[in-house]
């Protein structure tokens, strides 16, 4: 019997493909749809859009990368070898990764597609330069104009943090990175690269500002940055030359005002993140962790749109609690809300959580993983017991595109 050629498979009738695709697991369906345009079109058929929640990418201690589908309670091993690779950020199926030679790439988790990014040391601008001194170390040289002599700092690749946005249809991307050692170290730049560029542009949100507490990249255009000094800034990245500061013109921005709730510092920890809704509203996410019961509680706040006269006198930037996300869900790993599409199994009015310190680094060890989904209405917290025996070092939620 003759072996069919590749054209035979791409020309299979739609009803046959639909029948085959309907028997595939979610991950296998994503792999199949990238074979050709005909298979991709078939995968978009309404009857194949079963209810499926966001996926988890898992990183066990043995450096093997795996996928977990909560809907199936099943772990999938990836075919690609990700040993020595550190995942920094994600956007759909695309992930910003750093390899063992401190080279940045963007890879598609379900295919072999890869986008090579410029080397980190390609960012040389004004009185700043970054020189490679090994596979994992860089010499950062800054000339202080008032002093006239350079300041030299050795940076390690393990302190690199990043953000990513990808538009597959337009074949556009924005990759961001910065070094963040601890909340006590001053950071004075963020590096940005877009598709078609062969170097990184240096973005100075403030001349001198404390370490970054959290960052959110929304739509590849708006970058929200919060610092440990309770300052928040919004930058427009759409310009080809330079970056516009929109902070003063955005009424949704607010400084951090930690909760006044009383707590036992030995039994409870509180952490803060920022998030941006689909409408562009900025939220402050307050995360309580109770050590005795190993439980978490999430509270959301936004800037008060109609503060009373007393509030303005006592607090120039009063916050109000947000009790519901409505038909949206918050993916805290991305810092954005998404529509709670029931065809994708995304739970409405919920927060998908793994850890709070993606952008920042509190000391040498990252925070402990706590993979869960928190419902704001019921206050119920759902964890996934099947993952407890995998000895995970990291994990993150992502929405396959």
Number of C-alpha atoms within 10 A of each C-alpha: 3 4 6 8 8 10 9 9 14 14 12 12 11 15 10 11 17 17 11 11 20 16 11 14 13 19 17 13 19 20 15 17 18 15 14 14 11 17 21 16 12 18 22 12 11 9 9 18 15 13 12 18 22 19 18 20 20 24 21 15 12 11 16 17 21 18 19 21 18 16 13 11 11 12 17 14 11 15 12 13 10 16 12 11 18 19 22 19 24 26 21 16 17 28 23 24 19 21 17 13 13 22 17 23 19 23 18 16 21 20 16 8 10 13 14 10 20 16 15 20 15 14 19 16 12 8 11 15 17 20 17 16 11 11 13 16 16 20 17 17 18 17 15 12 9 6 8 8 11 14 12 13 12 13 20 17 19 15 15 19 21 23 25 26 24 22 15 13 6 7 8 13 20 18 24 22 22 21 24 23 22 18 18 14 13 14 22 18 18 17 18 21 20 21 13 9 11 13 18 23 21 20 17 14 19 12 8 11 17 19 23 27 26 22 24 23 25 20 15 19 13 18 19 22 19 23 20 16 14 13 16 21 20 22 18 16 20 13 9 7 8 12 16 15 17 16 16 10 9 13 13 16 23 23 18 19 13 12 8 6 5 6 12 8 8 9 11 15 14 16 13 19 23 25 27 22 18 16 7 13 16 22 24 25 22 18 17 17 16 17 12 9 8 9 12 19 16 19 16 21 17 21 21 16 12 10 16 10 10 9 14 12 11 9 12 13 18 20 21 14 14 15 12 16 21 13 16 21 27 27 22 23 24 26 22 23 24 17 18 20 16 15 13 16 16 22 22 21 21 27 23 25 21 22 18 24 17 23 24 23 24 14 11 10 7 15 15 13 15 17 20 17 20 22 21 22 13 9 12 13 17 12 14 12 9 12 15 10 8 12 12 16 14 19 23 24 22 22 18 17 10
